[in-house]
Amino acid sequence: MCDIAEHRVPSPGSYHWAKTTLCWLPRNNQVESTSFFRMSIAIRNIAIIAHVDHGKTTLVDQLLRQGGAFRANQQVAERIMDSMDLEREKGITIKAKNTSVHWEGNVINIVDTPGHADFGAEVERVMKMVDGVLLVVDAYDGPQAQTRFVLRKALQSGLVPIVVINKVDRENSDAHKVHDKVLELFLELHASEEQFHCPFIYASAKNGFAIRDMNDERKDMRALFETIMSHIPAPRTEEGAFRMLISNIGWSDFVGRIAIGKILSGTVRGGDTVYVIHRDGSRERCKISKIFEYTGTKTSDSIEGIAGDIVGMAGFNDIDIGETLAADETAPALPFVEIDPPTIQMEFAVNDGPFVGQDGKLVTSRQIRDRLVRESKTNISIKISDTSEGGTFIVAARGAMQIAILVEQMRREGFELLVSRPSVITKVINGQTCEPFETLWVEVPDTQVGGIMQNLAARKARVENMEKHAHGMTIEATVPTRGLIGFEFDLMNMTSGEGVMSHLFKEYGPWAGEIITRITGTLVATDTGMATAYALDNLESRGKLFVTSGDMIYQGMIVGENPRLHDLPVNPTKEKQLSNVRSQGEGKGIQLSPPMKFTLERAIEYIAPDEYVEATPKIIRLRKKELNPNERKRTEKSAAALA
């Protein structure tokens, strides 16, 4: 027996009526214990999930365009949802973002999620906001490591999937083969019968079409819109007073922190009083100052939020992801999905070099700590802890790239700081020291298989499977997480950019032993000053240089690479001594080879445990942790004595 109710749902510039059906449904699939739910038939909440570079963000672009989010003549940049500068520069999604499409009187709320494994927590925490997922899979590459991760999380959350095989217009793509591989993955991940029999859509997000069959006419995305509305269930919401789980945090310079989530029950309006149920169980009374809805790339004010809709709310001094908003002071907290723990950690330290403050303006311990704490509020996979050393903090995360992105963001905000080489977080299990292991997939040309196998062996990898394909070989291996540090750079060099890798956390296992990933030493400066062409010309025979003439150098700074394993002290600031006798080389210009330049990610992977990367808004330097050479020798002797 059902009843029909009506609610007014705000839409940009106008209002339309959304009907909601009230009916009795079993709670937790138990027939003997029923509860009252409201099914909002005008709203669909979906997340778009995929492996990196399989076309999620481009697909969202097309849904927004064809859903009428933009004017017919409006000029819109590609990858609209990648609003951060770093996202556009790197071509990846870093932060999960909300938007909505208003299509034929229906509201489709969309959450665009990252595809890189390091940002998996962004995927995990949005699962509570949505009722279904669009799993995007490349028609050429097929399912990859992150495809497996995001699909497993979606299936475990009971979400209804739609598979979008994207890039079907790509040369050498094989949509039918990928279709079969996706079904094999569903079976492997123990999908339910309903999840296994999900619809498949074939698409080219770049060219703006989606079809149900490869022989259909390729003209628009209508097939995907219709499949979303017919297959994804309306949001299931409970009857009762307002409650909402916070799944994301936004920020506005005008209203401060914005709590984002799906309303589970009731309605809420601006000016209403609600209670924040914090993760520690404490409750705080607050007043809603504004309610926001997300359409296209814009955030607009809304009169009210209704059950089943994804909205943002302002009016909170302190609120975090995973906390509950409720109209009733006695309401229970909503359960929050626990995310996988971090496996990598790095030191963040105050810059104590001689050039501190010359480039950046935010250099103090308090400024750095406040920024890290603020990051941990919106990025729940990052954990911050203090150390016994003043001005040094430990930042733990899913992967080195995730931390490198944070460092890059801080640089651009005006921070100067030091960061260490990544190290893994170990655990003691049954009295044995254990470390994290990853499943690694590497696709390489046939001619490079031998070299890659040797490189993996040096990193303590255990090859599990090898599969031949038309363009080379796919190697599947289990490798310690620390063995992956720097591997992507080696793979790129050894295969001239043709190699592709992906990895996924597998388990904690016994410590695999020593792994040596850098077999060279460094050239370490003994003096402070400006590098001279004369000195660098003499040093080029010692190894590769990281600096050029005119660069400012300080004692303890790493200025080059020594092909031998030990560190070599050098003076790159030395000047030519003039005399009354004309030298043989006088009048000749010195031609220096271009120095080796590091990206931030490569610098972090390159340094040794006794070294730091100094990151400032404009400069990346490599240096020893202890700048004084005499102190370094004492430290080395002490370490050798303890060993």
MARPA-35437 format. One record per residue (C-alpha): residue in three letters; x, y, z. Coordinates in steps of 0.05 Angstrom, whole numbers, padded with zeros to 5 digits, always signed. Example, Ala and Ser with C-alpha at 12.3 -4.5 7.8 and 13.67 -1.06 7.14 Angstrom:
# MARPA-35437
Ala+00246-00090+00156;Ser+00273-00021+00143;
//
This chain:
# MARPA-35437
Met+00000+00000+00000;Cys+00030+00067-00021;Asp+00013+00140-00012;Ile+00033+00197-00057;Ala+00063+00261-00029;Glu+00093+00321-00064;His+00153+00365-00049;Arg+00179+00426-00084;Val+00251+00416-00108;Pro+00292+00479-00125;Ser+00323+00481-00194;Pro+00365+00538-00224;Gly+00321+00597-00240;Ser+00255+00561-00230;Tyr+00219+00507-00191;His+00190+00441-00212;Trp+00149+00391-00174;Ala+00180+00324-00154;Lys+00133+00269-00132;Thr+00154+00221-00077;Thr+00123+00154-00063;Leu+00113+00131+00009;Cys+00113+00056+00021;Trp+00132+00001+00070;Leu+00199-00032+00056;Pro+00240-00082+00096;Arg+00299-00054+00134;Asn+00365-00090+00121;Asn+00327-00140+00077;Gln+00294-00171+00138;Val+00220-00181+00125;Glu+00202-00189+00199;Ser+00228-00119+00216;Thr+00198-00066+00171;Ser+00207+00009+00171;Phe+00176+00068+00135;Phe+00215+00097+00076;Arg+00203+00152+00025;Met+00224+00138-00047;Ser+00238+00203-00085;Ile+00225+00186-00157;Ala+00250+00252-00187;Ile+00321+00247-00160;Arg+00378+00200-00177;Asn+00445+00200-00140;Ile+00504+00169-00176;Ala+00580+00167-00171;Ile+00625+00160-00231;Ile+00682+00112-00215;Ala+00739+00085-00257;His+00813+00074-00264;Val+00854+00136-00278;Asp+00849+00163-00349;His+00790+00120-00370;Gly+00747+00182-00384;Lys+00705+00196-00322;Thr+00712+00272-00322;Thr+00702+00277-00397;Leu+00638+00236-00390;Val+00613+00284-00337;Asp+00627+00342-00385;Gln+00582+00310-00437;Leu+00526+00296-00388;Leu+00527+00368-00366;Arg+00528+00395-00437;Gln+00472+00350-00462;Gly+00434+00359-00398;Gly+00428+00433-00412;Ala+00476+00459-00359;Phe+00505+00509-00408;Arg+00478+00556-00461;Ala+00482+00533-00533;Asn+00536+00585-00550;Gln+00572+00583-00483;Gln+00647+00570-00486;Val+00666+00517-00435;Ala+00735+00488-00422;Glu+00747+00413-00428;Arg+00745+00372-00364;Ile+00701+00422-00330;Met+00699+00386-00263;Asp+00775+00387-00256;Ser+00774+00457-00227;Met+00841+00454-00189;Asp+00903+00478-00226;Leu+00939+00415-00207;Glu+00883+00372-00235;Arg+00887+00407-00302;Glu+00963+00404-00304;Lys+00968+00331-00286;Gly+00906+00308-00324;Ile+00878+00271-00263;Thr+00821+00282-00214;Ile+00846+00294-00143;Lys+00783+00315-00104;Ala+00713+00285-00109;Lys+00664+00338-00132;Asn+00589+00346-00135;Thr+00545+00370-00192;Ser+00476+00356-00219;Val+00441+00351-00286;His+00368+00371-00295;Trp+00344+00325-00351;Glu+00271+00323-00373;Gly+00245+00344-00305;Asn+00291+00297-00267;Val+00350+00315-00222;Ile+00412+00271-00230;Asn+00463+00286-00176;Ile+00532+00265-00199;Val+00595+00256-00158;Asp+00659+00256-00200;Thr+00713+00215-00164;Pro+00789+00206-00172;Gly+00817+00147-00210;His+00887+00145-00180;Ala+00898+00094-00125;Asp+00929+00145-00078;Phe+00863+00182-00075;Gly+00820+00121-00061;Ala+00792+00152+00003;Glu+00757+00204-00039;Val+00719+00147-00072;Glu+00704+00109-00008;Arg+00672+00166+00030;Val+00622+00185-00024;Met+00591+00116-00026;Lys+00542+00137+00029;Met+00516+00194-00014;Val+00496+00155-00076;Asp+00450+00097-00095;Gly+00486+00075-00158;Val+00551+00081-00197;Leu+00572+00089-00268;Leu+00633+00044-00276;Val+00673+00072-00334;Val+00721+00023-00368;Asp+00767+00038-00427;Ala+00748-00003-00488;Tyr+00822-00013-00503;Asp+00855-00022-00435;Gly+00798-00059-00401;Pro+00793-00066-00325;Gln+00854-00041-00287;Ala+00877-00041-00215;Gln+00835+00018-00193;Thr+00775-00010-00231;Arg+00779-00069-00184;Phe+00786-00025-00122;Val+00728+00023-00137;Leu+00682-00032-00161;Arg+00695-00074-00098;Lys+00677-00014-00054;Ala+00613-00001-00094;Leu+00591-00074-00092;Gln+00605-00079-00017;Ser+00562-00017-00006;Gly+00504-00050-00043;Leu+00503+00002-00098;Val+00471-00012-00165;Pro+00521-00008-00223;Ile+00517+00013-00296;Val+00578-00004-00337;Val+00600+00047-00389;Ile+00651+00019-00437;Asn+00683+00084-00460;Lys+00728+00103-00519;Val+00695+00052-00566;Asp+00718+00096-00623;Arg+00790+00087-00603;Glu+00835+00051-00652;Asn+00844-00024-00636;Ser+00791-00021-00582;Asp+00752-00085-00568;Ala+00688-00069-00532;His+00662-00141-00532;Lys+00726-00169-00502;Val+00725-00115-00448;His+00651-00131-00435;Asp+00671-00203-00419;Lys+00729-00182-00375;Val+00684-00136-00335;Leu+00635-00193-00322;Glu+00693-00237-00300;Leu+00713-00181-00251;Phe+00641-00179-00224;Leu+00643-00254-00211;Glu+00712-00249-00178;Leu+00687-00194-00132;His+00625-00234-00112;Ala+00573-00187-00141;Ser+00501-00203-00126;Glu+00457-00230-00181;Glu+00424-00162-00191;Gln+00492-00127-00194;Phe+00519-00179-00243;His+00461-00169-00291;Cys+00472-00094-00296;Pro+00463-00057-00362;Phe+00523-00042-00408;Ile+00528+00023-00446;Tyr+00579+00035-00502;Ala+00603+00106-00507;Ser+00653+00157-00531;Ala+00652+00214-00481;Lys+00700+00253-00526;Asn+00651+00250-00585;Gly+00589+00256-00543;Phe+00550+00192-00556;Ala+00525+00133-00516;Ile+00491+00071-00545;Arg+00461+00006-00520;Asp+00487-00035-00578;Met+00549-00025-00621;Asn+00505-00022-00683;Asp+00461+00034-00657;Glu+00463+00105-00685;Arg+00517+00146-00652;Lys+00487+00215-00640;Asp+00478+00234-00566;Met+00479+00211-00493;Arg+00404+00197-00489;Ala+00414+00122-00479;Leu+00456+00135-00418;Phe+00407+00185-00388;Glu+00349+00136-00398;Thr+00388+00079-00368;Ile+00405+00120-00306;Met+00332+00139-00295;Ser+00306+00068-00307;His+00360+00026-00273;Ile+00387+00068-00215;Pro+00337+00067-00157;Ala+00309+00130-00128;Pro+00343+00149-00062;Arg+00316+00109-00004;Thr+00302+00155+00054;Glu+00274+00145+00123;Glu+00211+00177+00151;Gly+00223+00226+00208;Ala+00259+00290+00227;Phe+00319+00317+00188;Arg+00383+00276+00190;Met+00444+00278+00144;Leu+00513+00245+00143;Ile+00571+00291+00124;Ser+00608+00258+00066;Asn+00647+00318+00040;Ile+00670+00387+00063;Gly+00672+00449+00020;Trp+00696+00519+00034;Ser+00671+00589+00018;Asp+00706+00654+00033;Phe+00638+00683+00050;Val+00606+00629+00094;Gly+00665+00586+00115;Arg+00659+00510+00120;Ile+00604+00477+00079;Ala+00579+00408+00100;Ile+00559+00365+00040;Gly+00519+00302+00041;Lys+00454+00266+00024;Ile+00394+00281+00068;Leu+00369+00215+00097;Ser+00303+00240+00126;Gly+00260+00302+00134;Thr+00271+00371+00105;Val+00314+00430+00126;Arg+00311+00504+00112;Gly+00357+00562+00122;Gly+00351+00588+00194;Asp+00333+00520+00223;Thr+00368+00497+00286;Val+00404+00430+00280;Tyr+00453+00390+00322;Val+00522+00367+00300;Ile+00538+00298+00327;His+00614+00295+00327;Arg+00654+00231+00318;Asp+00672+00231+00392;Gly+00598+00230+00411;Ser+00592+00302+00433;Arg+00535+00346+00407;Glu+00535+00418+00387;Arg+00475+00463+00372;Cys+00481+00503+00307;Lys+00438+00546+00261;Ile+00436+00534+00186;Ser+00455+00599+00152;Lys+00451+00576+00079;Ile+00433+00515+00038;Phe+00466+00503-00029;Glu+00452+00459-00089;Tyr+00503+00441-00143;Thr+00488+00449-00216;Gly+00539+00447-00271;Thr+00601+00482-00245;Lys+00562+00529-00201;Thr+00536+00530-00131;Ser+00469+00565-00121;Asp+00427+00581-00060;Ser+00368+00536-00045;Ile+00305+00549-00004;Glu+00305+00479+00027;Gly+00336+00411+00024;Ile+00291+00350+00019;Ala+00303+00277+00036;Gly+00343+00241-00018;Asp+00377+00303-00046;Ile+00451+00320-00042;Val+00461+00390-00014;Gly+00512+00434+00020;Met+00498+00472+00085;Ala+00535+00529+00120;Gly+00532+00555+00191;Phe+00584+00511+00227;Asn+00648+00532+00262;Asp+00675+00461+00266;Ile+00648+00401+00228;Asp+00684+00341+00198;Ile+00671+00286+00147;Gly+00635+00227+00179;Glu+00595+00269+00228;Thr+00519+00273+00231;Leu+00470+00332+00227;Ala+00403+00321+00260;Ala+00342+00364+00279;Asp+00330+00321+00341;Glu+00382+00329+00397;Thr+00372+00256+00417;Ala+00378+00227+00347;Pro+00431+00172+00339;Ala+00493+00184+00297;Leu+00492+00155+00227;Pro+00545+00101+00212;Phe+00604+00123+00171;Val+00643+00077+00125;Glu+00713+00062+00151;Ile+00767+00075+00099;Asp+00830+00034+00087;Pro+00887+00058+00131;Pro+00948+00096+00104;Thr+01010+00055+00086;Ile+01061+00110+00072;Gln+01089+00165+00116;Met+01136+00224+00107;Glu+01167+00277+00151;Phe+01146+00350+00141;Ala+01196+00397+00175;Val+01209+00471+00182;Asn+01261+00497+00132;Asp+01324+00509+00171;Gly+01368+00524+00110;Pro+01407+00589+00102;Phe+01359+00615+00049;Val+01296+00606+00089;Gly+01244+00661+00078;Gln+01275+00688+00014;Asp+01221+00656-00030;Gly+01161+00638+00013;Lys+01126+00676+00069;Leu+01095+00618+00108;Val+01155+00585+00142;Thr+01140+00576+00217;Ser+01124+00511+00252;Arg+01055+00536+00273;Gln+01036+00557+00203;Ile+01057+00490+00174;Arg+01021+00451+00229;Asp+00957+00491+00221;Arg+00957+00478+00146;Leu+00967+00403+00156;Val+00911+00399+00207;Arg+00866+00437+00159;Glu+00883+00387+00105;Ser+00866+00328+00150;Lys+00797+00359+00162;Thr+00777+00352+00088;Asn+00822+00293+00069;Ile+00806+00236+00116;Ser+00859+00189+00088;Ile+00914+00236+00112;Lys+00936+00230+00185;Ile+00979+00282+00220;Ser+01021+00269+00282;Asp+01073+00309+00321;Thr+01143+00284+00336;Ser+01191+00294+00394;Glu+01231+00341+00349;Gly+01203+00412+00348;Gly+01181+00434+00279;Thr+01177+00363+00250;Phe+01111+00327+00235;Ile+01093+00259+00208;Val+01043+00257+00151;Ala+01014+00189+00134;Ala+00974+00175+00071;Arg+00956+00123+00018;Gly+01015+00137-00027;Ala+01074+00182-00043;Met+01036+00218-00098;Gln+00981+00239-00051;Ile+01031+00271-00004;Ala+01069+00303-00062;Ile+01004+00335-00085;Leu+00995+00365-00015;Val+01067+00392-00016;Glu+01055+00423-00085;Gln+00991+00456-00061;Met+01028+00485+00000;Arg+01084+00511-00045;Arg+01034+00548-00087;Glu+01003+00578-00025;Gly+01069+00609-00004;Phe+01097+00556+00043;Glu+01170+00535+00051;Leu+01182+00466+00081;Leu+01226+00405+00081;Val+01199+00335+00064;Ser+01233+00268+00072;Arg+01234+00205+00030;Pro+01171+00163+00038;Ser+01175+00104+00086;Val+01124+00049+00098;Ile+01082+00041+00160;Thr+01099-00026+00191;Lys+01058-00069+00238;Val+01076-00124+00288;Ile+01032-00185+00273;Asn+01041-00247+00316;Gly+01107-00221+00341;Gln+01134-00210+00270;Thr+01149-00144+00236;Cys+01104-00137+00175;Glu+01101-00087+00119;Pro+01047-00070+00066;Phe+01048-00107+00000;Glu+01015-00087-00066;Thr+00991-00124-00127;Leu+01026-00093-00186;Trp+01006-00097-00260;Val+01058-00074-00311;Glu+01046-00071-00386;Val+01112-00069-00425;Pro+01136-00080-00497;Asp+01165-00149-00510;Thr+01235-00121-00519;Gln+01236-00092-00448;Val+01208-00151-00409;Gly+01277-00176-00387;Gly+01300-00109-00359;Ile+01235-00097-00322;Met+01238-00167-00291;Gln+01308-00153-00265;Asn+01285-00086-00237;Leu+01226-00119-00202;Ala+01271-00174-00173;Ala+01316-00120-00142;Arg+01253-00091-00110;Lys+01235-00158-00078;Ala+01176-00169-00125;Arg+01146-00238-00134;Val+01118-00250-00204;Glu+01049-00282-00200;Asn+01027-00284-00273;Met+01049-00263-00343;Glu+01001-00253-00400;Lys+01018-00241-00473;His+00976-00191-00512;Ala+00980-00157-00580;His+01024-00100-00557;Gly+01071-00134-00508;Met+01067-00169-00441;Thr+01027-00157-00377;Ile+01065-00176-00314;Glu+01027-00186-00249;Ala+01070-00186-00187;Thr+01065-00178-00111;Val+01115-00126-00087;Pro+01129-00090-00022;Thr+01100-00020-00022;Arg+01169+00010-00010;Gly+01193-00027-00072;Leu+01146+00014-00114;Ile+01179+00080-00094;Gly+01214+00106-00156;Phe+01192+00047-00199;Glu+01147+00088-00245;Phe+01206+00132-00263;Asp+01249+00071-00279;Leu+01193+00041-00321;Met+01185+00106-00360;Asn+01260+00109-00375;Met+01268+00035-00392;Thr+01209+00033-00439;Ser+01215+00103-00469;Gly+01148+00121-00441;Glu+01111+00060-00469;Gly+01105+00022-00403;Val+01042+00028-00361;Met+01035+00008-00288;Ser+00978+00004-00237;His+00978-00022-00167;Leu+00930-00039-00110;Phe+00941-00051-00036;Lys+00939-00126-00022;Glu+00959-00143+00050;Tyr+01010-00138+00105;Gly+01064-00191+00102;Pro+01132-00207+00134;Trp+01187-00155+00123;Ala+01220-00171+00055;Gly+01290-00147+00073;Glu+01334-00091+00048;Ile+01314-00058-00018;Ile+01365-00013-00053;Thr+01331+00031-00104;Arg+01386+00083-00113;Ile+01455+00057-00132;Thr+01489+00124-00138;Gly+01518+00175-00089;Thr+01513+00250-00091;Leu+01556+00312-00099;Val+01548+00352-00035;Ala+01567+00426-00032;Thr+01619+00447+00020;Asp+01610+00522+00012;Thr+01554+00574+00008;Gly+01550+00624-00049;Met+01535+00628-00124;Ala+01553+00570-00170;Thr+01605+00590-00221;Ala+01614+00563-00292;Tyr+01688+00552-00277;Ala+01674+00506-00217;Leu+01617+00469-00251;Asp+01659+00457-00313;Asn+01709+00420-00270;Leu+01654+00381-00234;Glu+01620+00355-00297;Ser+01672+00299-00300;Arg+01651+00277-00231;Gly+01578+00262-00248;Lys+01511+00293-00269;Leu+01497+00363-00243;Phe+01431+00388-00214;Val+01450+00462-00215;Thr+01476+00512-00266;Ser+01519+00575-00265;Gly+01486+00631-00225;Asp+01446+00585-00178;Met+01452+00600-00104;Ile+01485+00542-00066;Tyr+01492+00528+00008;Gln+01534+00480+00049;Gly+01501+00411+00052;Met+01460+00422-00011;Ile+01461+00365-00062;Val+01486+00394-00128;Gly+01495+00331-00170;Glu+01498+00255-00175;Asn+01560+00215-00163;Pro+01562+00149-00203;Arg+01594+00115-00144;Leu+01554+00097-00082;His+01587+00145-00034;Asp+01576+00220-00026;Leu+01630+00266-00053;Pro+01643+00336-00023;Val+01651+00390-00077;Asn+01655+00465-00081;Pro+01611+00491-00138;Thr+01624+00564-00118;Lys+01699+00563-00132;Glu+01723+00619-00177;Lys+01782+00620-00225;Gln+01844+00652-00194;Leu+01872+00707-00239;Ser+01947+00716-00250;Asn+01994+00759-00291;Val+02007+00701-00338;Arg+01954+00690-00391;Ser+01925+00620-00385;Gln+01918+00574-00444;Gly+01842+00573-00440;Glu+01832+00647-00432;Gly+01780+00676-00478;Lys+01743+00611-00489;Gly+01670+00607-00467;Ile+01652+00551-00420;Gln+01596+00507-00448;Leu+01560+00470-00392;Ser+01512+00412-00404;Pro+01440+00425-00383;Pro+01429+00407-00310;Met+01384+00350-00289;Lys+01318+00381-00264;Phe+01271+00346-00216;Thr+01196+00349-00210;Leu+01172+00348-00138;Glu+01148+00275-00144;Arg+01214+00252-00174;Ala+01255+00290-00122;Ile+01217+00257-00065;Glu+01229+00188-00094;Tyr+01302+00203-00110;Ile+01328+00225-00042;Ala+01359+00178+00009;Pro+01334+00169+00081;Asp+01386+00220+00106;Glu+01364+00273+00056;Tyr+01308+00324+00049;Val+01273+00359-00008;Glu+01269+00434+00004;Ala+01204+00459-00028;Thr+01191+00533-00036;Pro+01142+00570-00082;Lys+01193+00575-00138;Ile+01250+00527-00123;Ile+01260+00453-00109;Arg+01327+00436-00076;Leu+01357+00371-00052;Arg+01398+00373+00012;Lys+01425+00331+00069;Lys+01384+00330+00133;Glu+01447+00351+00171;Leu+01480+00408+00133;Asn+01545+00410+00173;Pro+01594+00358+00145;Asn+01627+00346+00213;Glu+01559+00332+00246;Arg+01542+00285+00189;Lys+01605+00245+00201;Arg+01590+00240+00276;Thr+01519+00216+00260;Glu+01545+00164+00211;Lys+01595+00138+00262;Ser+01542+00133+00316;Ala+01495+00095+00269;Ala+01552+00048+00249;Ala+01568+00034+00322;Leu+01496+00018+00338;Ala+01492-00029+00278;
//
